[in-house]
Amino acid sequence: MDAATAESENSGSVFDAESYENNPEIELAWAEKAVEHMEIHFNLIISVPPEQLRLTPHDDLIYNAFMKEFPDFKLDVIDMDSMKSRESKKKWRSFCEKFRDIVEDSTFGTLVRIDCEKEYSEENSVLVVRIQFLAIEIARNRQGLNEKIRSLKRASN
């Protein structure tokens, strides 16, 4: 634990992001965990019919809330403005907060594919929090958008 975190915990104050210094060991551990999650997810969507895949016990709740809050979200190829604009960030923050106590590790950094018809790659991945990943991938699964990549991968094996 670094000094800023220890001081914040001891004083009961809010974490001061300005004084935080990155710890390379923590960054490496996060990156390894994100890659492991990415590999597991991709193996799942090519092994199990995506429309039958359940990513959490709360898939219905996440899907319904996502479709209500983001009815026009482009799922096939994510429009980065729909994730990163000031207005979108505010909307996403509110959405994510609803699941803080419901979905385990809801704020954990996770990679999501930008284009659902392509594999994970540096060019086709963006960092999001876990609840965003879940909302997007549950919707892709339910709407049959992950079936094409599954069919392509199964045909090539």
KOLMAR-483301 format. One record per residue (C-alpha): x, y, z; residue in three letters; chain; residue number from 1. Coordinates in nm, 4 decimals, padded with zeros to 6 digits, always signed. Layout:
REM KOLMAR-483301
R | x | y | z | type | mol | seq
R | X | Y | Z | ALA | A | NUM
...
END
This chain:
REM KOLMAR-483301
R | x | y | z | type | mol | seq
R | +00.0000 | +00.0000 | +00.0000 | MET | A | 1
R | +00.1399 | +00.3413 | -00.0883 | ASP | A | 2
R | +00.1484 | +00.6392 | +00.1457 | ALA | A | 3
R | -00.1495 | +00.8165 | -00.0137 | ALA | A | 4
R | -00.3706 | +00.5111 | +00.0279 | THR | A | 5
R | -00.2576 | +00.4508 | +00.3853 | ALA | A | 6
R | -00.3161 | +00.8140 | +00.4767 | GLU | A | 7
R | -00.6599 | +00.8091 | +00.3140 | SER | A | 8
R | -00.7597 | +00.4933 | +00.5017 | GLU | A | 9
R | -00.6269 | +00.6220 | +00.8323 | ASN | A | 10
R | -00.7893 | +00.9623 | +00.8095 | SER | A | 11
R | -01.1188 | +00.8421 | +00.6648 | GLY | A | 12
R | -01.0834 | +01.0956 | +00.3843 | SER | A | 13
R | -01.1478 | +01.0464 | +00.0157 | VAL | A | 14
R | -00.8698 | +00.8903 | -00.1920 | PHE | A | 15
R | -00.6496 | +01.1626 | -00.3436 | ASP | A | 16
R | -00.5880 | +01.0562 | -00.7041 | ALA | A | 17
R | -00.3481 | +01.3476 | -00.7602 | GLU | A | 18
R | -00.0971 | +01.2105 | -00.5096 | SER | A | 19
R | -00.1248 | +00.8460 | -00.6190 | TYR | A | 20
R | +00.1771 | +00.6916 | -00.7889 | GLU | A | 21
R | +00.1390 | +00.3907 | -01.0164 | ASN | A | 22
R | +00.2829 | +00.0686 | -00.8857 | ASN | A | 23
R | +00.4262 | -00.1393 | -01.1751 | PRO | A | 24
R | +00.3607 | -00.4655 | -00.9903 | GLU | A | 25
R | -00.0071 | -00.3799 | -00.9463 | ILE | A | 26
R | -00.0352 | -00.2709 | -01.3101 | GLU | A | 27
R | +00.1199 | -00.5985 | -01.4261 | LEU | A | 28
R | -00.1136 | -00.8017 | -01.2036 | ALA | A | 29
R | -00.4132 | -00.6087 | -01.3399 | TRP | A | 30
R | -00.2993 | -00.6626 | -01.7000 | ALA | A | 31
R | -00.2545 | -01.0367 | -01.6401 | GLU | A | 32
R | -00.6014 | -01.0612 | -01.4853 | LYS | A | 33
R | -00.7594 | -00.8650 | -01.7736 | ALA | A | 34
R | -00.5939 | -01.0907 | -02.0329 | VAL | A | 35
R | -00.7039 | -01.4021 | -01.8429 | GLU | A | 36
R | -01.0616 | -01.2699 | -01.8334 | HIS | A | 37
R | -01.0460 | -01.1859 | -02.2047 | MET | A | 38
R | -00.9292 | -01.5380 | -02.2953 | GLU | A | 39
R | -01.1949 | -01.7047 | -02.0794 | ILE | A | 40
R | -01.4701 | -01.4894 | -02.2274 | HIS | A | 41
R | -01.3633 | -01.5548 | -02.5851 | PHE | A | 42
R | -01.3398 | -01.9302 | -02.5226 | ASN | A | 43
R | -01.6911 | -01.9219 | -02.3757 | LEU | A | 44
R | -01.8513 | -01.7420 | -02.6686 | ILE | A | 45
R | -01.6963 | -01.9779 | -02.9211 | ILE | A | 46
R | -01.7793 | -02.2898 | -02.7178 | SER | A | 47
R | -02.1356 | -02.2224 | -02.6035 | VAL | A | 48
R | -02.4194 | -02.0856 | -02.8163 | PRO | A | 49
R | -02.4056 | -01.7195 | -02.7079 | PRO | A | 50
R | -02.7825 | -01.6861 | -02.6661 | GLU | A | 51
R | -02.7626 | -01.9629 | -02.4018 | GLN | A | 52
R | -02.4628 | -01.8159 | -02.2207 | LEU | A | 53
R | -02.5145 | -01.6619 | -01.8774 | ARG | A | 54
R | -02.2298 | -01.4448 | -01.7555 | LEU | A | 55
R | -02.3714 | -01.3689 | -01.4084 | THR | A | 56
R | -02.6703 | -01.4614 | -01.1938 | PRO | A | 57
R | -02.7931 | -01.1068 | -01.2676 | HIS | A | 58
R | -02.7958 | -01.1184 | -01.6503 | ASP | A | 59
R | -03.1680 | -01.0366 | -01.6770 | ASP | A | 60
R | -03.1385 | -00.7364 | -01.4465 | LEU | A | 61
R | -02.8275 | -00.6068 | -01.6253 | ILE | A | 62
R | -02.9761 | -00.6568 | -01.9721 | TYR | A | 63
R | -03.3084 | -00.4906 | -01.8914 | ASN | A | 64
R | -03.1424 | -00.1922 | -01.7227 | ALA | A | 65
R | -02.8947 | -00.1548 | -02.0098 | PHE | A | 66
R | -03.1642 | -00.1668 | -02.2786 | MET | A | 67
R | -03.3759 | +00.0844 | -02.0866 | LYS | A | 68
R | -03.0858 | +00.3250 | -02.0242 | GLU | A | 69
R | -02.9091 | +00.2819 | -02.3606 | PHE | A | 70
R | -03.1789 | +00.1798 | -02.6134 | PRO | A | 71
R | -02.9820 | +00.3128 | -02.9128 | ASP | A | 72
R | -02.6395 | +00.1801 | -02.8115 | PHE | A | 73
R | -02.4626 | +00.0396 | -03.1174 | LYS | A | 74
R | -02.3674 | -00.3134 | -03.0088 | LEU | A | 75
R | -02.2151 | -00.4583 | -03.3263 | ASP | A | 76
R | -01.9350 | -00.2008 | -03.3549 | VAL | A | 77
R | -01.9097 | +00.0226 | -03.0506 | ILE | A | 78
R | -01.9115 | +00.3939 | -03.1244 | ASP | A | 79
R | -01.6412 | +00.5231 | -02.8925 | MET | A | 80
R | -01.8307 | +00.8488 | -02.8372 | ASP | A | 81
R | -02.1066 | +00.6394 | -02.6810 | SER | A | 82
R | -01.8510 | +00.5312 | -02.4220 | MET | A | 83
R | -01.6123 | +00.8213 | -02.3804 | LYS | A | 84
R | -01.7915 | +01.1535 | -02.4389 | SER | A | 85
R | -01.8575 | +01.3713 | -02.1350 | ARG | A | 86
R | -02.2336 | +01.3141 | -02.1587 | GLU | A | 87
R | -02.1892 | +00.9400 | -02.2082 | SER | A | 88
R | -01.9497 | +00.9089 | -01.9149 | LYS | A | 89
R | -02.2059 | +01.0746 | -01.6888 | LYS | A | 90
R | -02.4783 | +00.8370 | -01.8083 | LYS | A | 91
R | -02.2495 | +00.5339 | -01.7751 | TRP | A | 92
R | -02.1392 | +00.6411 | -01.4263 | ARG | A | 93
R | -02.5014 | +00.6467 | -01.3118 | SER | A | 94
R | -02.5655 | +00.3061 | -01.4723 | PHE | A | 95
R | -02.2552 | +00.1511 | -01.3168 | CYS | A | 96
R | -02.3351 | +00.2858 | -00.9714 | GLU | A | 97
R | -02.6647 | +00.0915 | -00.9704 | LYS | A | 98
R | -02.4692 | -00.2350 | -00.9834 | PHE | A | 99
R | -02.1906 | -00.1534 | -00.7370 | ARG | A | 100
R | -02.3406 | -00.3733 | -00.4628 | ASP | A | 101
R | -02.5023 | -00.6286 | -00.6943 | ILE | A | 102
R | -02.2270 | -00.7387 | -00.9335 | VAL | A | 103
R | -01.8998 | -00.8615 | -00.7896 | GLU | A | 104
R | -01.5974 | -00.6577 | -00.9038 | ASP | A | 105
R | -01.8295 | -00.4292 | -01.1035 | SER | A | 106
R | -01.5601 | -00.1615 | -01.1319 | THR | A | 107
R | -01.2746 | -00.3950 | -01.2243 | PHE | A | 108
R | -01.0973 | -00.2961 | -01.5476 | GLY | A | 109
R | -01.1980 | -00.5282 | -01.8314 | THR | A | 110
R | -01.1419 | -00.5402 | -02.2063 | LEU | A | 111
R | -01.4351 | -00.5463 | -02.4457 | VAL | A | 112
R | -01.4206 | -00.6035 | -02.8213 | ARG | A | 113
R | -01.5127 | -00.2949 | -03.0237 | ILE | A | 114
R | -01.6340 | -00.4986 | -03.3241 | ASP | A | 115
R | -01.8190 | -00.8093 | -03.2109 | CYS | A | 116
R | -01.7419 | -00.9922 | -03.5360 | GLU | A | 117
R | -01.3672 | -00.9793 | -03.4691 | LYS | A | 118
R | -01.1412 | -01.1398 | -03.2127 | GLU | A | 119
R | -00.9759 | -00.9534 | -02.9290 | TYR | A | 120
R | -00.6729 | -00.7563 | -03.0497 | SER | A | 121
R | -00.4994 | -00.4346 | -02.9560 | GLU | A | 122
R | -00.6937 | -00.2512 | -03.2274 | GLU | A | 123
R | -01.0259 | -00.4174 | -03.1424 | ASN | A | 124
R | -01.0273 | -00.3788 | -02.7642 | SER | A | 125
R | -01.1132 | -00.0988 | -02.5284 | VAL | A | 126
R | -01.0800 | -00.0808 | -02.1517 | LEU | A | 127
R | -01.4105 | -00.0543 | -01.9650 | VAL | A | 128
R | -01.5291 | -00.1423 | -01.6173 | VAL | A | 129
R | -01.6705 | -00.4898 | -01.5683 | ARG | A | 130
R | -02.0362 | -00.3839 | -01.5505 | ILE | A | 131
R | -02.0038 | -00.2089 | -01.8887 | GLN | A | 132
R | -01.8451 | -00.5218 | -02.0341 | PHE | A | 133
R | -02.1251 | -00.7364 | -01.8914 | LEU | A | 134
R | -02.4013 | -00.5077 | -02.0191 | ALA | A | 135
R | -02.2553 | -00.4999 | -02.3700 | ILE | A | 136
R | -02.1726 | -00.8700 | -02.3948 | GLU | A | 137
R | -02.5013 | -00.9886 | -02.2419 | ILE | A | 138
R | -02.6867 | -00.7743 | -02.4967 | ALA | A | 139
R | -02.4675 | -00.9040 | -02.7812 | ARG | A | 140
R | -02.5356 | -01.2611 | -02.6725 | ASN | A | 141
R | -02.9105 | -01.2151 | -02.6427 | ARG | A | 142
R | -02.9358 | -01.0391 | -02.9754 | GLN | A | 143
R | -02.7310 | -01.3045 | -03.1559 | GLY | A | 144
R | -02.4439 | -01.0704 | -03.2407 | LEU | A | 145
R | -02.1729 | -01.3030 | -03.1065 | ASN | A | 146
R | -02.2962 | -01.5945 | -03.3176 | GLU | A | 147
R | -02.1016 | -01.4876 | -03.6275 | LYS | A | 148
R | -01.7596 | -01.4948 | -03.4552 | ILE | A | 149
R | -01.8553 | -01.8271 | -03.2946 | ARG | A | 150
R | -01.9496 | -01.9770 | -03.6327 | SER | A | 151
R | -01.6335 | -01.8473 | -03.7985 | LEU | A | 152
R | -01.4067 | -01.9840 | -03.5259 | LYS | A | 153
R | -01.5818 | -02.3212 | -03.5176 | ARG | A | 154
R | -01.5611 | -02.3521 | -03.8986 | ALA | A | 155
R | -01.1877 | -02.2775 | -03.8949 | SER | A | 156
R | -01.1129 | -02.5463 | -03.6325 | ASN | A | 157
END
